[in-house]
Amino acid sequence: MRVLVTGGTGYLGRAVVQALAANGHHPVVFARSASKSGLPGSAIDGDVRDVDALGRAADGCDAICHLAALVSLWQPRRADFDDVNVGGLRNVLAAAEGRHVPRIVYTSSFLARAPRGRELPMEANDYQRTKVAADRLATAAAGSGRPLIRLYPGVVYGPGELREGNLVGRLIDDHLKGRLPGLIGADRPWSYAWIEDVAAAHVAAVERAVPGSAYALGGVNVPQMRVFEIVRSIRGTRLPRRIPFPLARLIGAAEDARAAIFRSPPLLTAGTVEIFREDWSLDSSDAASDLGLRVRPLEEGVAALLSTL
């Protein structure tokens, strides 16, 4: 199949493009710097905010994997989150309809779902707020008969560039270099999913998922601190400090104020602290049975990641 991959140069996007190519598909990489990526398949430079460019990229495609998103703690212009995370999906839906593309795989986020113990999703920061809004748009589109499949990856980790989408790699790297002040919510569970396993599930979704279906692509559900216990067992490092929530909220509020005054990125936000208070474990059993999602042992994954740092 010829598969358009928006955000194909991102942390997860690159892995999805490579997995598609390895399985005999022809990826069409769509991103602002796609032509410089060196990825397999075709490359088209463009922005998901440009519906006409998306339409041209979708021409002749059998499926679209929409991964493009603004993944960031903060932006000086809040509307950028809306334009990319919500408007981008709206443009993909329009491009798919205009070119009669029969399958759309939309990559959402576990943060668009309600955490354990809550009935409704949170909207603690602009990234989460717009991913929740985009998820509602995707759910409505699927409910109206659009050929859309929704995927909700957990905390994706593995080798690769230490960018926004590679949170675990960045935290471990900072810890090894003595730059990590500590952990907020060290005992709260997250769902850690190896990047190649998540990418393989995307390929399976393109090939055989039923339109209208939705899957959590999680992994091992453990507290944050478990990652650093494994790092300690391999490298002999100390565990990070635990930052109490009251102190974290004060720091977040101060950083929010500084960002508003000086228009520079905060180190932490009050909304992000609220996210760290929750239980983000995922049940990925449906993806395991339908898409063949593998849940790689965390010890194996962290060891492989450490070998690259």
Secondary structure, DSSP 4 states (H G I P E B T S, - for coil): -EEEEETTTSHHHHHHHHHHHHTT-EEEEEETTGGGS--SSEEEE--TT-HHHHHHHHTT-SEEEE------S--SSTHHHIIIIIHHHHHHHHHHHHTT-S-EEEE--GGGSPPTT-SS----SHHHHHHHHHHHHHHHHHHTT--EEEEEE-EEE-SS--STT-HHHHHHHHHHTT----EESTTSEEEEEEHHHHHHHHHHHHHHPPTT-EEEE--EEEEHHHHHHHHHHHH-PPPPPEEPHHHHHHHHHHHHHHHHHH----S--HHHHHHHTS------HHHHHHH------HHHHHHHHHTT-
